[in-house]
Amino acid sequence: MSLQVEQEAGLITQAESGSKPAFAALYELYLAEIYRYVYYRVMDHMEAEDLIEKVFIKAWESLTRPRPNRQPLQNFRAWLYRIARNTVIDHQRMARHAVSIEDIDRLQVNHPGLQEQVEQDERAQQLAQALSQLDEISREVLLLRFVNQLSHADAATVMGISENHMRVLQYRALKKMKVLLNA
């Protein structure tokens, strides 16, 4: 077991015992990637921030809730993504509006030169347009696998499906994207 995995396991155990500093460390560790996932699902910064707050409140409440025969979390990261996914789905059901992915280029991490920025923005717009034309399942598979870089196993856990089914859905989603990008 690597040092990072051991440290994370220790933080999880401490957080389950009610340690706020341990949960704060887990929050800092996962905030950026969970935020990115939620943002790409709702495409609104304010909405994403509100949902992230709910995700981490639910995680804290679940971790600290006393339960007999509690099983240790096998994959904290996938568990957080699962909470985020369910929170977004609940929010979308309540809001009853379609998710738009037209602002995908807002989350530019690096700041290349002007020419590179323009080319990067054009590619992001093409990808956003193609993603917006996909069905919800295909879009989510691609976001989990390639934007958030989850493994097949972790993405399958988040979506509540088998790893083989995740691979099939990814293959189909990539095939659809190829058609949309070449159109």
LOMAR-291606 format. One line per 3 residues: for each residue x, z, y of N, C-alpha, C. Coordinates in steps of 0.02 Angstrom, whole numbers, plus 50000, padded with zeros to 5 digits. Example, Ala and Ser with C-alpha at 12.3 -4.5 7.8 and 13.67 -1.06 7.14 Angstrom:
<gutis>
50660/50390/49716/50615/50390/49775/50660/50390/49835 | 50642/50354/49888/50684/50357/49947/50645/50394/50002
</gutis>
This chain:
<gutis>
50042/50000/49941/50000/50000/50000/50045/50000/50062 | 50031/49956/50110/50072/49951/50169/50060/50011/50216 | 50106/50022/50261/50100/50077/50307/50037/50071/50350
50022/50010/50373/49963/49998/50415/49899/50015/50376 | 49896/49994/50314/49837/50007/50273/49829/50082/50261 | 49885/50117/50249/49884/50189/50239/49861/50225/50303
49886/50203/50361/49867/50233/50424/49792/50222/50437 | 49768/50161/50423/49697/50146/50433/49655/50189/50387 | 49675/50195/50324/49638/50237/50276/49636/50309/50300
49691/50333/50328/49692/50401/50355/49645/50408/50414 | 49644/50359/50458/49599/50360/50516/49526/50360/50493 | 49511/50320/50443/49442/50316/50417/49422/50384/50388
49465/50414/50349/49451/50479/50320/49439/50531/50375 | 49482/50530/50426/49474/50577/50481/49409/50565/50519 | 49393/50500/50531/49332/50483/50566/49270/50505/50526
49273/50498/50460/49218/50520/50418/49208/50596/50423 | 49261/50631/50439/49258/50704/50448/49237/50723/50519 | 49224/50673/50561/49201/50686/50629/49254/50684/50682
49314/50659/50667/49367/50656/50716/49355/50598/50765 | 49340/50617/50827/49329/50566/50879/49393/50528/50896 | 49451/50561/50900/49513/50524/50914/49528/50472/50859
49514/50489/50796/49526/50442/50741/49479/50382/50748 | 49416/50395/50764/49369/50339/50773/49389/50298/50834 | 49413/50331/50887/49436/50294/50947/49493/50247/50929
49538/50269/50885/49593/50227/50864/49567/50166/50824 | 49518/50178/50781/49488/50122/50744/49452/50074/50791 | 49418/50102/50841/49384/50063/50892/49434/50017/50927
49489/50044/50949/49541/50004/50983/49569/49951/50937 | 49576/49967/50874/49604/49921/50826/49559/49860/50815 | 49494/49870/50815/49447/49816/50797/49405/49789/50853
49407/49819/50911/49363/49799/50966/49369/49725/50983 | 49428/49699/50993/49437/49630/51016/49408/49580/50967 | 49423/49588/50903/49398/49538/50855/49324/49544/50842
49297/49604/50842/49224/49612/50832/49188/49586/50895 | 49216/49599/50954/49186/49573/51015/49185/49496/51013 | 49240/49466/50993/49244/49393/50990/49190/49365/50943
49183/49397/50886/49132/49375/50838/49062/49379/50869 | 49046/49436/50900/48980/49445/50930/48971/49397/50988 | 49022/49389/51029/49016/49343/51086/49000/49272/51063
49035/49248/51012/49022/49181/50989/48953/49173/50957 | 48923/49227/50938/48855/49224/50910/48803/49222/50966 | 48816/49258/51022/48766/49263/51076/48784/49222/51138
48847/49206/51147/48872/49166/51202/48855/49195/51272 | 48856/49259/51278/48844/49292/51342/48884/49357/51342 | 48927/49363/51393/48972/49421/51395/48935/49488/51401
48886/49491/51444/48849/49554/51453/48812/49573/51389 | 48780/49524/51359/48744/49536/51297/48792/49558/51242 | 48849/49525/51238/48899/49543/51187/48924/49614/51198
48935/49633/51260/48958/49701/51274/48906/49753/51252 | 48842/49739/51267/48789/49784/51246/48786/49790/51170 | 48792/49733/51137/48788/49733/51064/48849/49768/51032
48907/49759/51062/48968/49792/51036/48959/49867/51040 | 48930/49891/51094/48917/49962/51100/48873/49986/51042 | 48820/49948/51028/48775/49966/50973/48811/49964/50906
48854/49914/50896/48891/49908/50833/48933/49970/50821 | 48971/49991/50870/49016/50048/50860/48978/50114/50858 | 48921/50119/50892/48880/50179/50885/48852/50183/50814
48828/50127/50788/48803/50126/50719/48859/50143/50670 | 48918/50117/50682/48974/50132/50637/48990/50206/50639 | 48994/50235/50699/49008/50306/50705/48955/50348/50670
48892/50332/50683/48838/50370/50652/48840/50365/50576 | 48854/50306/50552/48856/50296/50479/48916/50333/50448 | 48973/50329/50481/49033/50363/50455/49025/50439/50453
48992/50467/50503/48989/50540/50508/48926/50569/50476 | 48881/50526/50453/48819/50551/50421/48837/50582/50354 | 48818/50644/50343/48834/50675/50279/48792/50644/50223
48826/50625/50170/48792/50596/50111/48826/50622/50049 | 48785/50643/50001/48816/50665/49938/48845/50605/49901 | 48899/50616/49866/48931/50564/49825/48951/50503/49867
48975/50514/49927/48996/50458/49971/49054/50421/49938 | 49046/50356/49933/49100/50314/49908/49145/50295/49966 | 49211/50296/49956/49256/50276/50011/49247/50202/50027
49254/50186/50091/49248/50116/50112/49306/50076/50082 | 49289/50022/50049/49341/49979/50019/49372/49933/50071 | 49331/49911/50119/49356/49864/50170/49321/49879/50236
49353/49920/50276/49324/49942/50340/49310/49883/50386 | 49356/49836/50388/49348/49777/50432/49286/49737/50413 | 49277/49722/50350/49218/49685/50328/49155/49725/50340
49159/49791/50332/49102/49834/50344/49081/49831/50418 | 49130/49831/50463/49115/49825/50534/49083/49757/50550 | 49111/49704/50521/49082/49638/50532/49010/49636/50507
48997/49669/50452/48929/49671/50424/48882/49705/50473 | 48904/49761/50501/48863/49795/50552/48852/49750/50612 | 48905/49716/50634/48899/49671/50692/48850/49614/50676
48857/49585/50618/48812/49530/50599/48739/49554/50599 | 48726/49610/50568/48658/49636/50565/48631/49654/50634 | 48674/49681/50677/48654/49698/50745/48636/49635/50784
48675/49582/50777/48660/49519/50811/48595/49490/50785 | 48587/49490/50720/48525/49463/50690/48464/49502/50716 | 48469/49568/50716/48413/49608/50742/48400/49592/50815
48453/49586/50854/48445/49570/50925/48412/49502/50934 | 48433/49452/50896/48405/49386/50902/48332/49384/50881 | 48315/49423/50831/48244/49427/50811/48203/49457/50867
48230/49507/50899/48193/49539/50954/48190/49493/51015 | 48243/49458/51029/48246/49416/51089/48209/49350/51078 | 48206/49327/51016/48173/49264/50998/48196/49205/51042
48262/49197/51045/48288/49139/51081/48345/49109/51041 | 48356/49046/51050/48409/49011/51014/48477/49029/51043 | 48527/49030/50999/48595/49044/51020/48627/48978/51042
48654/48978/51102/48688/48919/51129/48763/48930/51124 | 48799/48877/51108/48872/48884/51103/48905/48838/51154 | 48872/48825/51210/48900/48779/51259/48957/48809/51300
48963/48875/51301/49015/48908/51341/49074/48931/51299 | 49088/48899/51243/49138/48922/51196/49208/48925/51227 | 49220/48886/51278/49288/48884/51306/49301/48941/51355
49256/48989/51364/49267/49046/51409/49321/49093/51384 | 49331/49095/51318/49378/49144/51290/49447/49114/51279 | 49474/49081/51328/49541/49053/51322/49591/49110/51323
49630/49116/51270/49677/49172/51265/49742/49157/51302 | 49768/49098/51291/49831/49081/51324/49818/49036/51385 | 49865/49031/51429/49857/48993/51490/49911/48939/51494
49901/48884/51458/49950/48831/51460/49947/48794/51527 | 49991/48744/51535/49992/48704/51596/49926/48670/51608 | 49917/48642/51667/49853/48612/51687/49831/48557/51639
49877/48510/51623/49859/48455/51578/49839/48482/51509 | 49878/48528/51484/49861/48558/51419/49795/48595/51422 | 49782/48629/51479/49719/48665/51487/49659/48617/51486
49666/48561/51520/49612/48511/51522/49600/48485/51451 | 49653/48468/51415/49645/48443/51347/49615/48497/51302 | 49637/48558/51310/49611/48613/51270/49536/48624/51285
49518/48619/51349/49447/48627/51368/49405/48571/51339 | 49430/48510/51339/49393/48454/51310/49383/48464/51235 | 49435/48485/51200/49429/48498/51128/49379/48555/51115
49382/48607/51156/49336/48663/51149/49264/48641/51160 | 49253/48597/51210/49186/48572/51223/49161/48529/51165 | 49205/48488/51137/49185/48447/51080/49167/48492/51020
49208/48543/51008/49194/48589/50953/49129/48628/50966 | 49120/48650/51028/49059/48688/51045/48997/48644/51035 | 49002/48582/51055/48946/48536/51047/48930/48526/50974
48982/48515/50934/48972/48505/50862/48944/48569/50830 | 48973/48627/50848/48948/48691/50821/48875/48703/50838 | 48855/48685/50898/48786/48696/50919/48736/48654/50880
48761/48600/50849/48717/48557/50810/48712/48579/50737 | 48753/48626/50717/48750/48651/50648/48693/48701/50639 | 48671/48709/50577/48623/48761/50562/48658/48829/50569
48619/48882/50575/48645/48950/50587/48695/48972/50534 | 48680/48959/50471/48724/48981/50416/48792/48946/50421 | 48791/48880/50430/48854/48842/50434/48895/48865/50494
48862/48876/50550/48897/48898/50611/48929/48967/50598 | 48891/49012/50567/48918/49079/50554/48977/49077/50506 | 48973/49036/50455/49029/49029/50407/49092/49007/50444
49086/48956/50486/49145/48931/50522/49171/48982/50572 | 49127/49019/50606/49149/49070/50652/49187/49126/50616 | 49159/49149/50561/49192/49202/50523/49259/49180/50496
49261/49121/50467/49322/49098/50434/49376/49075/50483 | 49358/49037/50534/49409/49005/50575/49418/49035/50645 | 49365/49060/50675/49373/49093/50740/49398/49164/50730
49366/49200/50684/49385/49269/50672/49435/49277/50615 | 49450/49224/50581/49503/49220/50530/49493/49272/50474 | 49431/49281/50453/49419/49324/50395/49434/49285/50332
49455/49320/50280/49467/49289/50216/49400/49269/50185 | 49403/49228/50133/49341/49209/50099/49304/49271/50075 | 49341/49318/50046/49311/49379/50020/49278/49420/50075
49313/49429/50131/49285/49469/50185/49225/49435/50217 | 49229/49370/50227/49172/49333/50256/49112/49336/50209 | 49124/49332/50144/49070/49336/50095/49038/49405/50097
49079/49457/50104/49053/49525/50109/49009/49532/50171 | 49032/49506/50227/48994/49510/50289/48926/49477/50281 | 48925/49419/50248/48863/49382/50241/48821/49403/50181
48848/49446/50140/48811/49470/50082/48803/49419/50027 | 48855/49377/50018/48853/49326/49966/48917/49330/49925 | 48920/49291/49871/48980/49291/49829/49035/49251/49864
49096/49264/49843/49153/49228/49871/49148/49153/49855 | 49127/49137/49794/49119/49066/49776/49066/49032/49819 | 49011/49068/49832/48959/49039/49875/48987/49028/49945
49029/49075/49970/49060/49067/50036/49102/49004/50037 | 49140/48992/49984/49182/48932/49981/49140/48868/49983 | 49084/48869/49947/49039/48811/49947/49010/48800/50016
48986/48854/50047/48958/48848/50115/49010/48824/50165 | 49072/48848/50158/49125/48826/50203/49138/48752/50194 | 49142/48729/50132/49154/48658/50118/49100/48616/50150
49037/48636/50141/48981/48599/50169/48981/48600/50245 | 48997/48657/50274/48999/48663/50347/49055/48620/50376 | 49113/48619/50344/49168/48577/50368/49150/48503/50362
49116/48487/50309/49095/48417/50299/49046/48396/50355 | 48999/48440/50372/48952/48427/50426/48990/48420/50493 | 49038/48466/50505/49077/48463/50567/49115/48398/50572
49144/48375/50517/49181/48313/50517/49136/48255/50538 | 49076/48253/50511/49029/48201/50529/49011/48205/50603 | 48998/48265/50627/48979/48274/50698/49036/48256/50745
49097/48273/50726/49154/48259/50770/49174/48185/50769 | 49158/48152/50715/49174/48080/50711/49119/48035/50736 | 49063/48065/50755/49005/48025/50777/49015/48000/50847
</gutis>
